[in-house]
Structure formats: C-alpha cells, structure tokens
Amino acid sequence: MRRDIAHVVFLVIIATGTAAAQGGSAARDYTEQMTELAVGWQSDAVLTQIGAWMVYRDGTADLGSQGWFYTFYSPATKHWRLFQLGATGFVQRDVPSAPTDPIPEAFMDSKEAMASAIKAGYKPQEENLMLLGGYTAKRIPEGVYWIVGRAEQRTGPSSARGYFIDALTGKFVGRL
C-alpha cells in the first residue's frame, strides 16, 4: 500500500511539471490521482467537492495554494480531508466540514462549466472562482453544481454566490 501511494505521488509530481508547462489544468486532470491518494487516507473516501479560488477565463487553474483542491469525505469516520497539488508538492489537510454527498463520476469538467456560465451571461474576470459539489439553496433546486463567480468573493458552499451550472447537463440553473 505504501509503495502504491509513493507511485501515485511520483505520477502527481510528473503531472505537476507537465501542467505547469501547459499553463493551467482543468479540474478533471487530477481527479483520479487525488482519489487514489484519498483512498490511501480512508478506504471509504468519496469525492464531495472540487474547487479553485483563481480560475482563468478558460476554466483552468494553476497548481498551488490558489489552484484546484479536492475534498473527500469518509462516511465511516465522518471526517473530511482536502488534497491539493501545491507549488512545493502534494498537500493534504483535514477540514472541519464540506459536502457529504459524492460527486457523480460523469460530472462536466471545469472548461465546459465555464463556457456554460459565459453562455448564460457570466462575464469572466482575469481570475474567477469555481466550486463543484452538492448544494441546496433558495431558488436553486437541490443538485450537483458548478458555481462560477468572482475570485474576490471567496465563497464557500454555505454562502455560494455566482452562476449555478448543472454539473451533469451543463444547463444554467440560476444565480445567487
């Protein structure tokens, strides 16, 4: 098991260099590697949230403290852990709360979600925020959404603001 985790970390480090050379990565680019690492943390870990605070207009983000983070939930331990690729390497830390429902495997990637938000009228900034997860809010039916908004808002799921894009269909659902 320890060797498998070391192998995944090695692959993540190689991928980090590749993404840095390309400029930015989409949210799906590291989902598989982060899931393998999360299962090493807790065998029942499920992906419940993906996000980045500084996403470019094309729906990609650099790696690092402002890049993509992946939050996993362990139903057995009732704990969450955030996994992220940073400029100095792989980072993981416990978080006090996050969504508990798993993100469906067929979720649309960040590039398509950004394009859907723009089509719905969102005017992207140089840096935007994107969060993916299950949400319930007034005027928005319960579901799994990409939230696309301004980076300076730094919103979390409980105070989400922006354009809600259905993560499975790409349809614009509403704004908060």
matplotlib code that plots the C-alpha trace (Angstrom):
import matplotlib.pyplot as plt

x = [0.0, 2.8, 4.5, 1.3, 1.0, 4.6, 3.9, 0.9, 2.8, 5.5, 2.9, 1.4, 4.8, 5.4, 2.0, 2.6, 5.5, 3.5, 0.6, 3.0, 4.5, 1.0, -0.1, -3.2, -5.1, -8.8, -10.5, -10.6, -6.9, -6.0, -9.2, -8.0, -4.7, -6.4, -8.9, -6.1, -4.4, -7.7, -8.4, -5.0, -6.2, -9.5, -10.6, -14.2, -13.3, -15.7, -15.0, -17.5, -16.1, -13.6, -12.7, -10.2, -10.2, -8.3, -9.5, -8.7, -11.3, -10.9, -11.8, -8.2, -6.2, -2.5, -1.3, -0.6, -2.4, -4.9, -5.3, -7.6, -8.4, -10.3, -12.2, -13.1, -15.4, -15.1, -18.6, -17.0, -15.0, -17.3, -14.2, -13.2, -9.8, -8.6, -6.0, -4.2, -1.1, 1.0, 3.9, 6.1, 4.4, 1.4, -0.6, -3.3, -5.1, -8.3, -11.1, -13.9, -16.8, -17.7, -20.5, -21.0, -22.7, -20.4, -19.9, -21.1, -18.3, -19.9, -19.5, -18.7, -15.2, -14.3, -13.7, -17.2, -18.7, -17.0, -18.2, -21.8, -21.6, -20.3, -23.1, -25.6, -24.2, -21.3, -18.6, -15.3, -12.6, -8.9, -9.3, -12.6, -13.7, -15.2, -16.7, -18.2, -20.4, -23.9, -25.8, -29.2, -30.2, -33.2, -34.4, -32.0, -33.2, -31.0, -28.3, -24.7, -23.5, -20.5, -20.6, -18.8, -18.2, -15.7, -12.5, -12.7, -15.9, -14.1, -17.4, -18.0, -20.9, -23.0, -22.7, -22.3, -22.7, -22.5, -23.8, -25.0, -24.3, -25.7, -22.7, -24.2, -26.1, -24.3, -27.5, -27.6, -29.9, -29.8, -27.8, -27.4]
y = [0.0, 2.4, 1.7, 2.4, 5.8, 6.6, 5.6, 7.9, 10.8, 10.3, 10.4, 13.5, 15.3, 14.4, 15.6, 18.8, 19.7, 18.9, 21.2, 24.0, 23.9, 24.0, 27.0, 25.6, 22.5, 21.6, 20.2, 16.6, 16.5, 15.2, 13.7, 10.1, 10.7, 12.6, 9.8, 7.2, 9.3, 9.8, 6.0, 5.6, 8.0, 6.2, 3.3, 4.6, 8.1, 9.7, 12.9, 15.6, 18.9, 20.3, 24.0, 26.7, 30.3, 31.6, 30.1, 31.6, 32.5, 29.2, 27.2, 26.1, 26.9, 26.9, 24.5, 25.8, 27.3, 29.0, 26.0, 23.0, 21.3, 18.1, 17.4, 13.9, 12.6, 9.3, 8.1, 5.7, 8.3, 11.3, 13.4, 15.4, 15.8, 18.2, 17.1, 19.6, 19.9, 22.9, 24.6, 22.8, 19.5, 17.5, 18.9, 17.3, 18.6, 17.9, 20.4, 20.9, 20.5, 20.2, 18.4, 14.7, 13.6, 12.1, 14.0, 11.8, 10.4, 11.8, 15.5, 18.0, 19.4, 23.0, 24.2, 23.2, 24.6, 28.0, 28.0, 27.3, 30.2, 32.6, 31.5, 32.3, 35.8, 35.5, 38.0, 36.3, 38.3, 37.6, 35.3, 33.6, 31.1, 27.7, 25.2, 21.8, 20.0, 19.2, 22.3, 23.3, 27.0, 29.2, 29.4, 26.6, 23.0, 20.6, 19.1, 19.0, 22.2, 24.1, 27.6, 30.2, 33.6, 36.4, 35.3, 38.1, 36.7, 33.6, 32.0, 28.6, 26.3, 27.8, 31.3, 30.5, 33.3, 33.2, 31.3, 27.8, 25.3, 21.8, 19.5, 16.7, 18.6, 21.9, 23.8, 27.2, 26.8, 30.3, 32.9, 33.7]
z = [0.0, 0.9, -2.4, -4.3, -2.6, -3.4, -7.0, -7.2, -5.6, -8.2, -11.0, -9.5, -9.4, -13.0, -13.9, -12.0, -14.2, -17.3, -16.2, -15.2, -18.7, -20.2, -18.1, -16.4, -15.7, -15.7, -12.6, -14.0, -14.8, -11.3, -10.1, -10.5, -8.7, -5.9, -5.5, -5.2, -2.5, -0.6, -0.6, 0.9, 3.7, 4.2, 2.1, 2.0, 0.9, -1.6, -3.6, -2.4, -3.7, -6.2, -6.3, -7.0, -6.0, -9.0, -12.3, -15.7, -18.3, -20.0, -16.9, -16.0, -12.9, -12.0, -9.3, -5.9, -3.0, -5.3, -7.6, -7.6, -4.4, -3.9, -0.8, 0.3, 2.9, 4.9, 5.9, 8.4, 10.3, 9.4, 8.6, 5.6, 4.1, 1.4, -1.2, -3.3, -5.6, -4.5, -5.9, -3.3, -3.8, -2.6, 0.3, 2.4, 5.5, 7.5, 7.0, 9.6, 7.1, 3.5, 1.5, 2.2, -1.0, -3.6, -6.9, -9.8, -11.9, -15.0, -13.9, -16.6, -16.5, -15.4, -19.0, -20.1, -17.0, -17.5, -21.1, -20.0, -17.4, -20.1, -22.5, -19.6, -19.3, -16.8, -17.6, -16.6, -14.8, -15.1, -12.0, -11.2, -8.5, -9.3, -6.9, -7.7, -5.2, -4.0, -2.9, -1.7, -1.8, -2.1, -5.7, -6.8, -6.7, -4.8, -7.0, -8.0, -9.5, -10.6, -9.1, -11.2, -9.7, -9.0, -7.2, -4.7, -3.3, -1.8, -1.1, 0.3, -0.2, 2.6, 1.2, -2.5, -5.0, -8.7, -11.7, -10.9, -13.7, -13.5, -13.3, -15.4, -18.1, -18.3, -18.1, -16.4, -13.4, -11.8, -10.0, -6.3]

ax = plt.figure().add_subplot(projection="3d")
ax.plot(x, y, z, "-o")
ax.set_aspect("equal")
plt.show()
